[in-house]
Amino acid sequence: MLLYVTSGSRWRPWDPQNKIYTHVYYSAVKAMGIREDLYASIALLREKATENPEKWINDEECRKYLVIRKSDKQASGYTVSIRNDVVEKSLETAGWVVLISNDISDAKRAMSIYRDKDVVEKGFLRLKNSIDLGRLRVHSDNAAQGKLFVGFIASVIMSGINQVMSDKDLYRKYTMKELQRILAKLRIQEIHEHIIIAPLTKEQRMIFEAFDISLGE
């Protein structure tokens, strides 16, 4: 769940001739995720540096978050400590989002537009990675047009899913990836030309209801 809470909206000067709306949001869940990822990354760096300090002493990432010093008191000849001030500095903006507009004054509408734009950009990125739209790797114009058409339809579907999630407030409970993960667990079997759908979980049923999809149970 990536629930962004509006922290405030203000009409600010951009330059002597122009002003802009700034909308500030905060997500405690997003902040926690960033914090956990950073701590896990630093713990791994520290483990590597402790095992072989001479190898990692000049590594750029290690030098950013760790202090590796020579020491006669340690068997390895080095001490490894975390630069806590740098870690806290890196986390100061974790979970915060600032949207800027010269036209949109409503914070909720600004976030909705941002999500619409974000889902399209990420949708095309996923398509490029999953069906190689970055490099079509085809040998005819028809095949290239077919691949691009599939990518376009998939993007339209993703945008439609985003719209329903926004309208039904599903973003309060799930990210789009989490929603897809829940639905991916749905099991369907075909026996003697009859389609049998496994019993829905509570979350799956709620999602289908939000999308006005009836399975004819």
Secondary structure, DSSP 8 states (H G I E B T S, - for coil): ----EEEEEEEEEEETTEEEEEEEEE-HHHHHHHHHHHHHHHHHHHHHHHH-HHHHTT-HHHHHHEEEEE-TTSTTSEEEEE-HHHHHHHTTTTTEEEEEESS---HHHHHHHHHHHHHHHHHHHHHHHHS--SS---SSHHHHHHHHHHHHHHHHHHHHHHHHHHHTTGGGT--HHHHHHHHHT--EEEETTEEEE----HHHHHHHHHTT-----
